[in-house]
Amino acid sequence: MKKFIKIGILGILLVGSSCHEQLFISPQQSIDQELALNSDANVKSVLIGAYAEIRSAALYGGRIQLFSEMLGANSEVRWEGTFNQPREMYNKQIFVNNSYVEATWAAAYRGINVANNVLSALDVVNEADRGRVEGEALFIRGSMLFELVKLYAQPYVAGNTSTNLGVPIILTPTREINDDSYVSRNTIQEVYQQILNDLNRAESLLPAVNSFLARNYVVAAQLSRVYLQMERFADARDAANRAIIEATANGKSLVPVYMNAFNNEVDSQEDLFTIQVNPQDPANDMFTFYSLPQFGARGGDVSIQAPHLALYESGDQRLNQFFFDAGEQRTAKWRDQFRNVKVFRLAEMYLTRAEANFREGTSVGATPLEDVNRIRLRVSLPALTSVNIAQILQERKLELAHEGHAIHDVKRIRGTVTEGNNSFTFNDPRMVFPIPQREIDANSNLEQNEGYGG
């Protein structure tokens, strides 16, 4: 019997090498594995299928970012929409059959599976491209494991990482259901070690120029996030510094006007990695839920609350993102349709380097004060003469607001989220997604998270 690989085939048309390159996606389909993995060209097409998975709305196409903002709302934003799935996250009362929770789990593991198929067929890839192809597949697999463990498991800083459960690590292609398909959850320590293995090798293999796909400085940026969650601050500092050095050497820089970094049809000079959005491939759930009907979205499902606005200093140009419409304050970061979804911006790397340098008492690349003032001066705020960790974290919170960082920063600094009269600590079981009930029903080896029964 023939075996088939389920891959999200993304028929990509790379027109030259300019910033106008676009992704064109054809429908998902199954391909005979003997055909899909039998040539250099076909393996590269399968690799593009992995990008198709991670750029879906369920992952980097918007919901990864939305989930973080809803879990970490902290009375600063509010869910106004009619969809129950994000409301459950906002209320910290998530049901085990939440369809968004199910879709993100499934899409991430599809991306991992496609990456595993590519990694299993590297021997047919042209030798000159083999390292790049391997690096891209490892970046995708490591990134998806990272997003899964952040959402479906306790944070790294909560308890014993060698006993706390993470998510299943799957390193070989799944092409048919057999006894090996019924996997168990690995520990958090095991998952993070696999993420580091994948990403460190990917960074060593990838070039600095690779269209809008994974590049070495993109992987370094992802590594800086991983190390922050682990409180390995020297490693986070060095990864952020590598990302800055490589990115700026290849033309990246902060845009002079803060809001010009958003609502772009093509990558701005500040973007390190984005999800390409266009009329042929329009998925962008941050636009869908944050914008308004006059811009082509829904009814303005997410509103900005007064406690958030009060955090900004007078004259901060980042206040220009906010506008009043449909009875509430809104952010314009996600206002326009068919605009790229941010995954990594250069500004984040400066702030990560500042924080990690401060915590380590070092000045690799720049002093913490220099990096923080670099961010402040861009938004017309006066330079500080000294800086402490609270100021660095505040600058990070405001610079990256509404971009999908909220809950992950709360968790790694052991913070608390307050919604009305209710407070949720960083390790509260309600701040963790359930393992989807559909997965539990299909695989008795999967243990459910605390607070969700099972």
C-alpha positions in Angstrom: 0.0 0.0 0.0 1.3 3.4 -0.9 2.1 5.8 1.9 1.3 9.5 1.6 2.7 12.6 3.2 0.2 15.2 4.4 1.9 18.4 3.5 0.7 21.9 3.3 1.9 22.5 -0.3 2.6 26.1 -0.8 3.2 26.8 -4.4 5.7 29.6 -4.0 6.6 31.9 -6.8 9.9 33.6 -6.1 10.1 36.5 -8.5 13.7 37.6 -8.5 15.2 38.4 -5.1 13.6 41.8 -4.4 11.5 42.8 -1.4 8.4 42.3 -3.6 8.6 38.6 -3.5 5.3 37.1 -2.5 4.0 33.8 -1.3 1.2 32.2 -3.4 -0.4 29.2 -1.7 -2.3 26.4 -3.4 -4.6 24.2 -1.4 -3.3 21.6 1.1 -3.1 18.2 -0.4 -1.6 14.7 0.0 1.4 13.7 -2.1 2.8 10.2 -2.6 6.0 10.1 -0.5 8.0 8.5 -3.3 7.2 11.5 -5.5 7.4 14.2 -2.8 10.9 13.2 -1.5 12.6 11.8 -4.6 14.3 14.9 -6.0 16.0 18.2 -5.0 13.1 20.2 -6.4 10.4 18.2 -4.7 12.1 18.2 -1.3 12.4 22.0 -1.6 8.7 22.2 -2.4 7.9 20.1 0.7 10.0 22.6 2.7 7.8 25.4 1.4 4.9 23.4 2.7 6.3 23.7 6.2 6.3 27.4 5.8 2.7 27.2 4.7 1.8 25.6 8.0 3.6 28.1 10.2 2.2 31.1 8.3 -1.4 29.9 8.8 -3.7 31.9 11.0 -3.5 29.3 13.7 0.2 30.0 14.2 2.4 33.0 13.1 -0.5 34.3 11.0 -2.0 35.9 14.0 -3.3 33.5 16.7 0.0 32.9 18.4 0.2 36.6 19.0 -3.5 37.0 19.9 -3.3 34.1 22.5 -0.5 35.9 24.3 -2.3 39.2 24.4 -5.5 37.6 25.7 -3.8 35.5 28.4 -1.7 38.5 29.5 -4.4 41.1 29.1 -3.9 42.4 32.7 -6.8 44.8 32.5 -5.0 46.7 29.7 -6.9 45.2 26.8 -10.3 43.7 26.6 -11.9 41.1 24.4 -15.1 42.7 23.0 -15.9 40.1 20.3 -18.5 37.4 20.1 -16.1 34.5 19.5 -15.9 32.3 22.6 -12.5 30.9 21.9 -10.5 34.0 22.6 -12.9 35.0 25.3 -12.1 31.8 27.2 -8.4 32.8 27.1 -9.2 36.3 28.2 -11.3 35.0 31.1 -8.7 32.3 31.9 -11.5 29.7 31.6 -10.5 27.6 28.7 -12.5 24.5 27.7 -10.7 21.3 26.6 -12.5 21.4 23.3 -11.6 25.1 22.4 -11.3 24.9 18.7 -8.5 27.5 18.5 -6.5 25.5 21.0 -7.0 22.4 18.9 -6.1 24.1 15.6 -2.9 25.6 16.9 -1.7 22.3 18.4 -2.6 20.5 15.1 -1.0 23.1 12.8 2.2 23.2 14.8 2.6 19.4 14.7 1.8 19.4 10.9 4.6 21.9 10.5 6.9 19.7 12.6 6.0 16.7 10.5 6.7 18.4 7.2 10.0 19.6 8.6 10.8 16.0 9.6 10.0 14.8 6.1 12.5 17.3 4.7 15.1 16.3 7.2 14.7 12.6 6.3 15.4 13.3 2.6 18.5 15.6 2.7 20.5 13.2 0.8 18.7 14.0 -2.5 19.1 17.8 -2.0 21.8 19.4 -4.1 24.9 19.5 -2.0 25.3 23.3 -2.4 21.8 23.9 -0.9 21.7 21.0 1.6 22.9 23.1 4.6 20.4 25.8 3.9 17.5 23.3 3.5 18.4 21.5 6.7 18.7 24.8 8.6 15.3 26.0 7.5 13.6 22.8 8.4 15.3 22.8 11.8 14.3 26.4 12.4 10.7 25.5 11.7 10.8 22.4 13.9 12.5 24.2 16.8 10.2 27.2 16.6 7.1 25.1 16.6 8.3 23.1 19.6 9.0 26.5 21.4 5.6 27.9 20.7 3.9 24.7 21.8 5.8 24.4 25.1 5.1 28.0 25.9 1.4 27.6 25.5 0.6 24.0 26.6 3.0 23.6 29.5 4.1 25.4 32.6 6.8 28.1 32.1 10.4 27.0 32.3 10.9 29.0 35.6 8.0 27.2 37.3 9.1 24.2 39.3 11.3 21.3 38.3 11.9 21.2 34.5 13.1 17.6 34.7 9.7 16.4 36.0 7.2 19.1 34.7 5.6 17.9 31.5 6.2 19.7 28.3 4.9 18.5 24.9 5.8 15.5 22.8 9.0 15.6 20.8 8.6 14.0 17.4 11.8 13.8 15.3 10.8 11.4 12.6 8.1 11.6 9.9 4.7 10.4 10.7 3.3 8.8 7.5 1.0 6.2 8.9 -0.6 5.5 12.3 1.1 2.7 14.2 2.2 1.9 17.7 4.9 4.6 17.5 2.2 7.2 16.9 0.9 7.1 20.4 3.5 9.4 21.9 3.9 10.7 25.5 4.7 14.1 26.7 8.4 14.9 27.2 9.6 16.9 30.1 10.1 20.6 29.8 13.8 20.2 30.1 13.9 17.7 27.2 11.8 19.9 25.0 13.9 23.0 25.6 17.1 21.0 25.0 15.7 19.8 21.6 14.7 23.4 20.8 18.3 24.5 21.5 19.7 21.6 19.5 17.6 22.5 16.5 18.0 26.2 16.6 21.8 26.3 17.3 22.4 24.0 14.4 20.0 26.0 12.2 21.9 29.2 12.9 25.2 27.6 12.0 23.8 26.4 8.6 21.8 29.4 7.4 23.1 32.3 5.4 22.3 36.0 6.3 20.6 36.4 2.9 17.7 34.1 2.1 14.8 36.0 0.7 12.1 36.5 3.4 12.7 33.0 4.7 14.7 31.9 7.7 18.1 33.5 7.9 20.9 33.1 10.5 19.9 36.3 12.3 16.3 35.2 12.4 17.3 32.0 14.2 19.5 34.0 16.6 16.5 36.2 17.4 14.5 33.1 18.2 17.3 31.7 20.3 17.3 35.0 22.3 13.7 34.4 23.2 14.3 30.8 24.2 17.2 31.8 26.4 15.2 34.5 28.1 12.5 32.0 29.0 15.2 29.8 30.5 16.9 32.8 32.4 20.1 32.0 30.6 20.8 35.7 30.3 24.4 35.6 29.0 23.2 33.3 26.1 20.2 35.6 25.5 22.5 38.6 25.3 24.9 36.9 22.9 22.1 35.6 20.6 20.5 39.1 20.5 23.9 40.6 19.8 24.5 38.2 17.0 21.1 39.0 15.5 21.8 42.7 15.7 25.3 42.4 14.1 24.1 40.2 11.2 20.9 42.0 10.6 22.4 45.5 10.6 25.3 44.3 8.4 22.6 43.3 5.9 20.7 46.6 5.8 18.4 46.3 8.8 17.9 49.3 11.0 15.2 51.0 13.1 12.8 53.0 11.0 12.9 56.7 12.0 9.2 56.9 12.7 7.8 54.3 15.0 4.4 53.6 13.3 6.1 53.3 9.9 7.3 49.9 11.1 3.6 48.6 10.8 1.0 48.1 8.2 3.5 47.4 5.5 2.9 45.5 2.3 6.6 44.5 2.1 9.1 44.1 4.9 10.4 47.3 6.4 14.0 47.8 7.2 13.3 47.0 10.8 11.6 43.6 10.2 13.8 40.5 10.8 11.0 38.0 10.0 7.4 38.5 9.0 4.6 36.4 7.6 3.9 37.7 4.1 0.3 38.7 3.5 -1.3 39.6 0.2 -4.7 39.3 -1.5 -3.9 35.8 -2.7 -2.9 34.7 0.9 -4.7 37.0 3.2 -4.7 35.2 6.6 -3.9 37.7 9.4 -5.9 37.1 12.5 -4.4 40.1 14.3 -5.9 42.3 11.6 -9.2 40.3 11.8 -9.7 40.8 15.5 -7.9 44.1 16.2 -9.1 46.2 13.2 -12.5 47.5 12.3 -15.1 47.0 9.6 -14.2 50.2 7.6 -10.7 48.6 7.1 -12.2 45.2 6.1 -12.1 43.5 9.5 -14.7 42.4 12.1 -16.2 44.7 14.7 -13.2 45.6 16.6 -12.9 42.6 18.9 -10.0 43.9 21.0 -10.1 47.3 22.7 -7.3 49.1 24.6 -8.1 50.1 28.1 -7.1 53.2 30.2 -4.6 51.4 32.4 -2.5 50.6 29.4 -2.6 54.1 28.0 -1.6 55.5 31.4 1.8 53.7 31.1 3.1 56.0 28.4 5.1 59.2 29.1 3.8 62.4 27.6 5.2 63.0 24.2 5.9 59.3 23.5 5.3 58.8 19.7 4.1 55.3 20.4 0.9 57.0 21.6 0.2 57.8 18.0 -0.9 54.2 17.4 -4.0 54.7 19.4 -7.3 56.0 18.1 -10.9 56.1 19.3 -13.5 54.3 17.2 -16.6 52.1 17.7 -16.8 53.3 21.3 -13.3 52.2 22.4 -9.6 53.0 22.1 -7.9 50.9 19.4 -4.3 50.2 18.3 -3.5 50.9 14.6 -0.6 48.4 14.6 -3.0 45.9 12.9 -5.3 48.3 11.2 -4.8 47.6 7.5 -5.7 44.6 5.5 -3.1 42.6 3.5 -0.2 43.8 5.6 2.6 41.6 6.9 2.4 40.0 10.3 5.4 40.8 12.6 7.3 37.9 14.1 10.6 39.5 14.9 11.6 43.2 14.9 15.1 44.6 15.4 13.8 46.8 18.3 13.2 43.6 20.3 16.8 42.5 19.9 18.1 45.8 21.3 15.8 45.5 24.4 16.7 41.9 24.9 20.4 42.8 24.8 19.8 45.6 27.2 18.0 43.4 29.7 20.4 40.6 29.5 23.5 42.8 29.7 22.0 44.5 32.8 21.2 41.3 34.5 24.7 40.0 33.8 26.5 43.3 34.6 28.0 43.4 31.1 28.0 45.7 28.1 28.3 43.3 25.1 27.6 45.2 22.0 26.4 48.3 23.9 25.6 49.3 27.4 22.0 48.7 28.7 21.6 52.5 28.9 22.7 53.0 25.3 20.3 50.3 24.0 17.3 51.7 26.0 18.0 55.2 24.9 18.2 54.0 21.3 14.6 52.9 21.6 13.5 56.0 23.6 15.0 58.5 21.2 13.3 57.0 18.2 9.9 57.8 19.9 10.9 61.4 20.9 11.5 60.6 24.6 14.4 62.2 26.5 17.4 60.1 27.0 17.8 58.5 30.5 21.0 59.2 32.5 20.8 55.8 34.3 18.6 52.8 33.9 17.4 49.9 36.1 15.7 46.6 35.4 12.2 48.0 36.0 12.8 50.7 33.4 14.1 48.2 30.8 11.1 45.9 31.3 8.7 48.9 31.0 10.4 50.0 27.8 10.1 46.5 26.4 6.4 46.3 27.4 5.5 49.5 25.6 7.7 49.0 22.5 6.4 45.5 21.9 2.8 46.1 23.1 0.1 44.3 21.2 2.6 42.1 19.2 2.3 38.8 21.1 4.8 39.2 23.9 2.5 39.9 26.9 2.0 36.5 28.6 5.5 35.2 27.8 7.2 38.1 29.5 4.8 37.9 32.5 5.7 34.2 32.9 9.5 34.5 32.6 9.7 37.3 35.2 7.3 35.4 37.5 4.7 38.2 37.3 0.9 38.3 37.8 -2.0 39.1 35.6 -5.0 40.9 37.1 -8.4 40.9 35.5 -10.9 42.8 37.6 -11.0 41.3 41.0 -9.1 38.1 39.9 -5.3 37.7 39.9 -3.4 34.9 38.1 0.2 34.1 39.0 2.7 33.2 36.3 2.4 29.5 37.2 -1.4 29.4 37.6 -2.8 26.3 35.8 -5.4 28.6 34.2 -2.6 30.4 32.4 -1.7 27.2 30.5 -3.7 25.7 27.6 -5.2 22.3 28.0 -4.0 19.5 25.8 -6.8 19.4 23.3 -9.4 16.8 24.3 -9.4 15.4 20.8 -5.8 14.5 21.2 -6.4 13.0 24.6 -9.2 10.9 23.2 -7.0 9.6 20.4 -3.9 9.0 22.4 -4.3 7.6 26.0 -0.5 8.2 26.5 -1.0 12.0 26.7 -1.5 13.4 30.2 -3.8 16.3 30.6 -2.7 19.5 32.2 -3.5 20.4 35.8 -7.0 21.9 36.3 -8.5 20.3 33.2 -9.4 16.9 34.5 -8.2 13.6 32.9 
